[in-house]
Amino acid sequence: MKILFEIFPVLLFFVAYKFADIYVATGVAMAATVIQLGWALTIRRKVEPMMWFSAVIVVIFGSLTLVLHDPTFIKWKPTIIYWGMAVAMAVTRWGFKRNPMKSIFSSQLELPEEAWVKLNNSWMAFFAAMGVINIAVAYQFSESVWVNFKLFGGTGLMILFVIAQSLMLSRYLDEERK
């Protein structure tokens, strides 16, 4: 259920694009993001920093897209979010000497330090690569292909990456059980 909540604006962006154009889709994504934020504040009484970051980027880049009537800005939005995540993880890891993945998941997983480092580094690399892939698709293919990639390609790559991470972590979890 949480995954549907998190991709809600992307799904609505996709549907709006199929029925209208990139500008209507951008407006819909902006509205969906604000609604999502409001819902989180009302129901959960808490908004995670990543959701705030995403919402700010959506509003800024969406507004630039609509005001300047240039879809380049909305196409850059996923890359800025991905690279922002990678940078935040790197700064937390090397600047503050904390492993963000361990901070988030240590209450749910017991792993050796080596596994936490691998997990964090692999997510940093994944986010950096996803930013590059998004821009490559945005500039090398049609707008329609990019919109499809945004929903299906990005989500598919994320699912594959999570599966790969689960397989990597299962090795450490098996060692912990012995």
C-alpha positions in Angstrom: 0.0 0.0 0.0 2.9 2.4 0.8 4.4 1.9 -2.6 1.1 3.0 -4.2 1.0 6.1 -2.0 4.6 6.9 -3.0 4.0 6.5 -6.8 0.6 8.2 -6.7 1.8 11.4 -8.4 3.7 9.5 -11.0 0.7 7.3 -11.9 -1.5 10.4 -12.2 1.2 12.2 -14.3 1.2 9.2 -16.6 -2.6 9.0 -17.0 -2.9 12.8 -17.5 -0.2 12.7 -20.1 -2.0 9.9 -22.0 -5.2 11.9 -22.0 -3.8 15.4 -22.5 -0.2 16.6 -22.7 3.0 17.2 -20.7 1.8 20.5 -19.3 -1.5 19.1 -18.0 0.4 16.1 -16.7 2.8 18.4 -14.9 0.0 20.3 -13.3 -1.7 17.1 -12.2 1.6 15.8 -10.7 2.1 19.0 -8.8 -1.5 18.9 -7.4 -1.1 15.2 -6.6 2.1 15.9 -4.7 0.6 18.7 -2.7 -2.4 16.5 -1.9 -0.1 13.6 -0.9 1.9 16.0 1.4 -1.4 17.3 2.9 -2.6 13.8 3.5 0.7 12.8 5.2 0.5 15.8 7.4 -3.1 15.3 8.3 -3.2 11.5 8.8 0.4 10.7 9.8 1.2 14.0 11.4 4.7 13.6 10.0 6.3 14.0 6.6 9.6 12.3 5.9 12.4 14.5 4.7 12.5 12.7 1.4 8.8 13.6 0.8 9.5 17.3 1.6 12.5 17.3 -0.8 10.5 15.6 -3.6 7.6 18.0 -3.1 9.8 21.0 -3.3 11.5 19.7 -6.5 8.2 18.9 -8.1 6.8 22.3 -7.4 9.9 24.2 -8.5 10.6 22.2 -11.7 6.8 21.8 -12.4 6.4 25.6 -12.1 9.3 26.2 -14.4 7.9 23.8 -16.9 4.5 25.5 -16.9 5.6 29.2 -16.7 8.3 28.8 -19.3 6.3 26.3 -21.3 9.4 24.1 -21.5 9.1 20.3 -20.7 12.9 20.1 -20.1 12.4 21.1 -16.5 10.0 18.4 -15.6 12.2 15.9 -17.4 15.1 16.9 -15.1 13.0 16.5 -12.0 13.7 12.7 -11.5 17.4 13.2 -12.0 17.6 16.0 -9.5 15.7 13.8 -7.0 17.9 10.8 -7.7 21.1 12.8 -7.5 19.9 14.6 -4.4 19.4 11.3 -2.7 22.8 10.1 -3.7 24.4 13.3 -2.4 22.5 13.2 0.8 23.6 9.6 1.4 27.2 10.5 0.6 27.2 13.6 2.9 25.6 11.6 5.7 28.0 8.7 5.3 31.3 10.6 4.9 30.5 14.1 6.3 28.6 13.0 9.4 30.1 9.6 9.7 26.7 7.9 9.8 25.4 5.2 7.6 21.9 6.4 6.5 20.7 2.9 5.5 21.7 1.6 8.9 20.0 4.5 10.6 16.8 3.7 8.7 16.7 -0.1 8.8 18.8 -1.2 11.8 15.6 -1.7 13.9 14.4 -4.1 11.2 17.6 -5.8 10.2 20.6 -7.0 12.0 23.6 -6.9 9.7 27.4 -6.8 10.1 29.0 -3.4 9.4 30.4 -4.6 6.1 26.8 -5.3 4.8 25.6 -1.8 5.9 28.4 -0.2 4.0 27.7 -2.3 0.9 24.0 -1.5 1.1 24.6 2.2 1.5 27.2 2.4 -1.3 25.1 0.4 -3.7 22.1 2.6 -3.1 24.2 5.7 -3.7 25.5 4.2 -6.9 22.0 3.2 -8.0 20.6 6.7 -7.4 23.5 8.3 -9.3 23.0 5.9 -12.2 19.2 6.4 -12.3 19.8 10.1 -12.6 22.0 9.5 -15.6 19.6 7.0 -17.2 16.7 9.4 -16.8 18.5 12.2 -18.6 19.7 9.8 -21.3 16.2 8.7 -22.0 14.8 12.2 -21.8 17.3 13.5 -24.4 17.7 10.4 -26.6 14.1 9.4 -27.0 10.7 11.0 -27.6 8.7 12.6 -24.8 6.2 9.7 -24.9 9.0 7.2 -24.4 10.4 9.2 -21.5 6.9 9.3 -19.8 6.6 5.6 -20.2 10.1 5.1 -18.9 9.4 7.4 -15.9 6.6 5.0 -14.7 7.5 1.6 -16.0 11.3 1.8 -16.6 12.1 3.6 -13.4 9.8 1.5 -11.2 11.0 -1.7 -12.9 14.6 -0.9 -12.4 13.9 0.0 -8.7 12.1 -3.4 -8.2 15.0 -5.3 -9.9 17.5 -3.4 -7.7 15.6 -4.1 -4.5 15.5 -7.8 -5.5 19.3 -7.7 -6.1 19.8 -6.0 -2.7 17.6 -8.6 -1.0 19.7 -11.4 -2.5 22.9 -9.7 -1.4 21.6 -9.2 2.1 20.2 -12.7 2.4 23.8 -14.0 2.4 24.5 -11.9 5.5 21.3 -12.8 7.1 22.0 -16.5 6.6 25.5 -16.0 8.2 23.8 -14.3 11.2 21.5 -17.3 11.7 24.4 -19.8 11.9 
